[in-house]
């Protein structure tokens, strides 16, 4: 018998392991690229899970069978904008109703009529599940590969700030951009992202920003496509030579980003999709984080 209960801090390692095992099985099933999983990556995912457990305990759930966590879900709300951070079960439990119940519990957190988004995996069952709960599917591509050397010049107008140099002033700028593009600010999440090792802030005046690591955009938002393109180019120009770049969640509305990565010689492949409710489509110009929305 499967029991469903609120997540506790002690559940976090097992919940993350359950999610990761299901995700790796899905990637293998669809022959998708798999990023090397380091101890730092695992710690980052556990920190993110604890972050949302702390900010939104009502959206954090686990499924348990025989004393073992076999699935988990986490949702959170920012200024009436609902997002699903994680939903997953261990291999072999898909199609048995566990994921459906975990999603129902995650959806019980917040206003069911509010705007919402889900960054969905390539799993057809997941797409069908979210669609059955009223979410609308938007196809996605991801940029994955090595950039052509010398193909991107770093824009001088984009500032790079290490986390310890980010002040309340920069956070207020990011809040304004997020409210313009997403309809909601998320200061607590930006601070959490910047606390992760290797992350930095890229900022174009008061018009666009990104949280980035060497090889990827963690999240990006801008008031206009021109600023979004400048910030993306800055991230690419700073990428170490030969690094495998990963930029996910590019919908058809994000042609500005697609043009930049194609010019840089980075390959595109199907990914996603992004699912939305209560809105015409995913925010744009914007690149969400898979876990932070």
Phi, psi and omega in degrees: 000136180265129176253141178243130182208162177300142178290145172244168179299325180294338180281344192304309180302316180291324179294316178296320179297320179296315178298313183298319181295320177293320180294316180297321178296320179294316179299318179295321182297325183257010177054046178265155179299143178241123177282139178304136185256106181263169175300323178297320178297316180297318178295322179298317180292322177293320177298318179296319179296317177294326178302308182287331174298325179284319183277328185222066181300332180290349179255006186248121187222154172229152170252132185231138178223122180060033180081004180245133177286121181248356179189163181205157172214148177218127172233161179210160183233131176232109179051051177070019175248114183269139178219144172266122179274312184211143170208121181196157176228161177293155179304141180095348180258354178292145178082008180246013176089355182292311179298322179299315181291321177297323177292318179302318179294319178296324180287342178287348178271116181099180181279119182295345179264002183280161173300149180202155178221153175225128170272106190267152175280180177282359183294117180302326179295323178293318178300316180294321180298310182294322178298322181294341177263013172095007179276146182258133187272134174235113182301154187222150165240159175236147172267126184214117177150188182266136180283145176293125183304135176075009185277346183230130174259134183287126177291127183291337185280355178265122179275146172249127180234127171286156187308321183286352178261356181278124182251178177300329180298313178295321180296324177294322176298315180297319178302316180297319178295313181298320179294327180289320187264326184255338186085005180202142175270166183206052185307315184299328180281322176299316178299319179296316179299317182289343178281348181282136182305134176092348180275150179216169179250133171247132188222128175251098181048230175251027189249330184202153179209164170210143162265126188222153164248178184307318191253001185204157167273122174283312173201155182211138176216150181204157177282331181220156182297327180299315179293320178300318180295320180297317181293319178296319178297322179298318179297315181296319182293334180272353183291131178303143181302134178085357180288141175281117185269143180226115176229111189257172168064042178265106178276177181296338179283351183257047180297330177303318180285320180299319178298318182296313184288327177293318177298331179276358177081017180271134183287147175252145175210156181302145181205178171076210017264182168261132180249139182226157171223150174066021180205158184291330181183176178299151178304147178204144356285121189197138172239113182283161167273142179300324182260328183264354180075000000 
